[in-house]
């Protein structure tokens, strides 16, 4: 994928938005995009533009997520929901291998479904989610060992990002430098503009295949000046973002403040429910279960998402290493903002705010960092 | 078997896919103590040898029960036989304890950083083992003794609970009879007939014959034992960066992907399990890290 500056842009009228989806379908992609389901905006297969959350706006704050229908027929006037790319590239339940037993001999084979190639196009991802994808690339395929499941699913993704022109109530991407505009790692970047009864999209190509797809679309008339104009929309999103993390020297401060009294405080409020780790687009921990068929003739190994907030997570002979809730909260926070840098050279947080929104007791990681920084 | 094309593919994947266990056959089960046993395993199929370095570990899979990390306790110079010494304490190790000779066991590995034996060339070598911690050190002892002339004094300090818990009796007898290796054993609780030392293993350190300024120490045992041992070695003058410890954390994948074994900035499975004490000493005293 080509990184860096985009070199091609076009204007797509709302009435022609379907042509974008059609162009993806012609190329054989299964399109995954945002839809309204169970009172939340989630990522699911999308066939036509009418399935997108037209007119829906989300309201998010600490421990709160609500959808509201408006009369404005925007397609992307919401921010991130509980889903992220993680659901597709690192499935929550995944068979790793199956073992057949015949007499005394056993043979292990990988699940064939892992090898079957799925060609996905994602539409409506946010810049913070692209940043999370970049982080997962380093975790799963950037090191000494690669995760074969992720590797297969990661290949040939067509990524259409929607730049944010409105900040959600728990967003802090500007301070993590991951948004509100995507800088790289996409095929096409969309900015939605709705003003004075005009409804159009600025499309920018970020890769060769993205730009070649743009050429096929029904082009709107005027693009001159409009790309510049949408800059103001990003600035507005940054200005209305209510949360931020001060990242300077944060890695060292957290490494030195492992016994900060704030961990006692937050440990008393945290329910260790693991919601934050499940909605987090970068959390990658997993466990395995070995499941035997009733007859005993075969056994599967199933990989499932795990969370550092569970008691079992750190279990070794003799008991769990992290017995208290505060030690588990500390593990999570210090990992995201300090030890992740030791491990992968980047923060493990992209500022999407999901952990704040979906925390049942509204613990705000940005506030915790303020307290620990002192 | 080798001509089966499907199996060839599986074998190809074994090399690329570190998540798939390889079948090994149990050649021999040796009972070490009441709760500890040693398995001698032989690779099946096309795999003839299993190369490893002292201090590395494998993930051992008991069919349908589960998988656990166990360090290799055999001789690195004899890669045809893979040896693991295990104490039956959990669901998997207890199931493993019941496996008879001829049974198949799944092996993934070898994983992790080894004991850096090369660091001790020209120096005195001190091995300090606590309980089953002798098992991960035994390959390093074999390795050092196989090239004995490269080292100064070689000392083994071994502490265990009771005389009945002493592991590898044959090896210890043999090592004790050598003139180029000093072996000191102590037990926490003596029984009648025990004529040796009584007390924790750290009590052996002040009188063990080695030159602390030119010593590399390899320490393995419970975490608290390793901490006190390192403190005692430093008190005698051994430098912290010349002391190596082997840490234990929960492990599921062994390849740094599942996140369980994190210890501060480290993944114990791939950055360890062997660490220089100077690297981890500040983290070891942090509560519930």
Interface residues (C-beta under 8 A of the other chain):
Chain A: X96 X97 X99 X101 X104 X105 X106 X107 X108 X109 X110 X139 X140 X143 X144 X145 X147 X148 X255 X258 X259 X284 X285 X286 X287 X288 X290 X292 X296 X299 X301 X306 X308 X313 X314 X315 X316 X317 X321 X322 X323 X324 X327 X331 X335 X338 X339 X342 X343
Chain B: X7 X10 X13 X16 X17 X18 X19 X20 X21 X22 X23 X44 X61 X63 X64 X65 X66 X67 X89 X90 X102 X103 X104 X106 X248 X249 X250 X252 X253 X255 X256 X257 X258 X259 X260 X262 X264 X265 X266 X267 X270 X286 X287 X288 X289
